[in-house]
């Protein structure tokens, strides 16, 4: 990309909370201009007010955008380009999760809602961003992948969400092949396990399931700001077509699992000692 690292103009869909919000703040910390979006005006206004309070000198903008509507993503490009004086990086972050339930137990409407937001929305955003970048001769597009996109791991109750991310994984690779000789690049972001509002929302109506997974999720999860800072730096440095920027590695996960097992072992031994006369 042509812009100086400290002056990049970044668009993040759904950047009012979770990973998107943390990425926005990470880019602002590094001197970039950022435009975020939300479906809801109240959420957007609140996020912008909080961000501007923390970064009073930063260039941060926001607009309403429903990624399920292609014309709204076109309007987002126009708005962000005007406000920031250009766009260098576009991140398709907006996404939702289905309730924790077996595939056949979910409402049919949930299928369409998750697929349209996570997959079609990312396709729409990718098309808008790529057309804009190709016109200007440079730019980088990143799609936020997740469960279902990097390994064969399956999570019961997340069949629809995981399917959209698996499809996104293929899309990223296929488009990277199509852009092979271009100055425009596409990449994927793999933040690993972060306990964002979206992740926690899966368990709000299923507290029993949360009790089962709480220990392992809290052990494996990472601090959202730490993850975002790491990914933002990698995005600003990346020049590779089709790069998959990963925060958590198998080695990191293995170390965390071993620590959790040791803690459980020590806990059981302490309980046994307390019970002995």
N, C-alpha and C positions, 0 to 999 in steps of 0.2 A: 504494500500500500504506500501511497505517496505522502500522506500527511505525517508530520512529526509525531513521535510516540506520545508526547505530552499534550498534543492538540487534536487528538482523534475525536471524531463526532460519532457517537454511539446511540443506536436505537435499541431499546429493550421492550418487547411486548410483555404486558403483565408485570411491570416492574414496581408494583406498589408494596409487595411483601415477599417474604421467603427468599429464595435464591435470586430472583429478579431484582428485588430491592437491594440485597447485599451486593450484587454485581454493580448496580447503579452507583452505590456509594464507593465501591472499590475503584471504579473508573474515575469518579469525581476526585478521589484522593490522589489519583495519578495525573490530574490536570486535564482530563477529557471533558468534553461537553456531552450531556446525556439527555435523551428524551425517553420518558417512560409512558406507559399506557395503562388503562383500566377500563372495564366495562361500566363501572359505577363512578359517577362524578364525585360523590362524597369520599370514596376511598382514594381517588386521585388527588383531590384537594388536600386531604389529610396527609397523605404521603409527601406531597410537594412541600407543604408547610413544615413538616418535620425535617425533611432533607435540607431545605433552605436555611433552617435554623442552625443545623450542624455545619453547613457549607455555605455561609453567607456570600462568599465571593465566587461561588461556582456557577457555571452555566447549566442549569437544569430546567427542563421543560416537560410538559405533560399534556396529553390529550385523550379524549375518550376514543376507544377503538375496540370493537368486537371482532376478533380474528376469524369468526365464522362468516363474516361479511367481507367479500373481496374488495368492494368499493371503499370500505372503511380503511383497509390496509393501503390502498392507493392514496387515500386522503392523508394517512399517517406519513407516508413518504413525503408528500408535498409539504405537509406541516413541518416535519422535522428538518427537511432540507432548507426551508425558509428560515426557521428559527436558529439553526446552528450554522448555516452557511455551507451545508454539504453533509454527506453521510459517508463514513468510512467503514463502519462496522454495524451489522444488523444481527440481533440475537432473537430468535424465536423461542421465547421462554414461556409464554402463556400456556397454561395447561390445567386440567382438572383430573380428579380421580373418581372412579366409581365407588359406591359404598361397598364395604366388606361383605360380600355374599357370593354364593356359588353362581356360576354363569346363568343357569336356568332359573334362578330365583330373582334376578335383577329385572326391574321394569324395562320394557322394550325401549322406552324413551331414553333410558340411561345409555344404551348402546349408541344411539345417534348422537347424544350430547357429548360423550367422551370422545368418540371417533371424530366428530366434526370439529371439536375444539383442538384436540391434540394432534390429529393427523392432517385433516383438511385445512385447518387453520395454519399449520406449519407449512403446508404446500402453498397456500395462498401467499403467506408472508415471504416464502422463499422466491416465488415467482416475481412478486413486486420488487423485492430487494435485488434479485439477479438482473432483472431488466434495467433497473436504475444503475446498478454497478457497471453493466456492460455498456450502457450509454456513456458513462463518464470515464470508462477505461480502467477502473480499479475498484476494489472493495472486498470485504470479507463477510461472509454469511456463516452464522453458527446456529445449529439446532440443538436444543437441550434434550439429550437422550435420558434414559433412566432404566428402571426395571424392565427386563425383557429385551434390551438392546445390546447387551455386551456378553452374555453368557447363557447357559441353559437353565439358569436358576428360575424356578417357578414359585409363586406365592399364591396360596389358596385364597380365593376371594378377589384377586386382582387380574382376572383373565382379560377383561376389556382394556384396562389401562396398559397392561403388559403387551397386549397385541398392538396397540397404537405405537408404542416405543420400538417394538421389533420392526414394524413397517418403516418407521422413521430411520432406523439403522440402515435398511436397504436403500431408502431414498437418498440418504447422505452419500453412500458409496456410489450409487448410480450417477448422481449429478456430478460428483467429483470426477468420474470418468469422462463425462461429457464436457467438463471444463478443463480437461487435462492441459491444453496448450494456452489457456487464458490467463490474463492478469487478475481475474476475479477468482477468489477461492471460496470453497465451502468446507466447513469442518463441523465437528460434533463436540459437545461438552458432556462430560461424565462426572458429575459432582460427588457420586457415591452416596452414602446414607447420611442425610441431614433431616432432622426432625422439624420440618417446616409445617405451617398451618395445613397445607394440603395433605401431608402424610398423617398428621394427627387427626384430620377430619375423617379418615377412614374408620377410626375406632370410637368416635364419639357416641355412636349409637350401638356400639358393641363392646361394652366395658370388659366383658369376660374374655374376649379375644385379646384385648389390650393387656390384661393381666398375664396372658400366656407369652406374649412377645415383648413385654416391656423391658425385661432384663437384657435381652440380646440386642434390641434396637437402641437402647440408651448406651450400651457398650460399644456398638459398632458406629454410632452416629458421630459426626464431626461438627465442630463449631461453624455455623453458616458464614460468618465473616471471614474466618480463616480460609475456608474453601473458596469463597468468592474472590478474595485477594489473590490466591494462588492461580485461579483460572483467568482472572483479568490480566495478570502479568503474562501468562502464557499466550493469551489472545493477542496482546500487544506485540509480542515477540514473534509470533508464528508467521511463517511465509510458505508453509507446506500445503499443497493441495490435498484435501481429504484427511487432514490431521484429526485425530480423536484426542482431545485434551482431557486427560484423566487426573482426578485428584487422588482418589483412593486406589491403591494397588493391592494385588493378592497378598503380597508380603505384609503390608500394613494390616490387612484384615486378619491374617493368620496370627500376627502378634497380639492383636486385640482379643481374638478368640482364646488364645493361650492365657492371657491375663485374666479373662473372665472365668476360665476353668480353674485357675489357681485360686481366685477369690472364692469361688464356690467350694473348693476343696478345703481352704482354710476355715470358711464359715462352718462347714459340716464338722470339722475336727473340733472347733471351739464349742459347738453345741454338744458334741459327744463328751467333751471334757467336763462341761457344766453338769451333765447328767450323772457322771460317775460320782459315787459316794466318797 
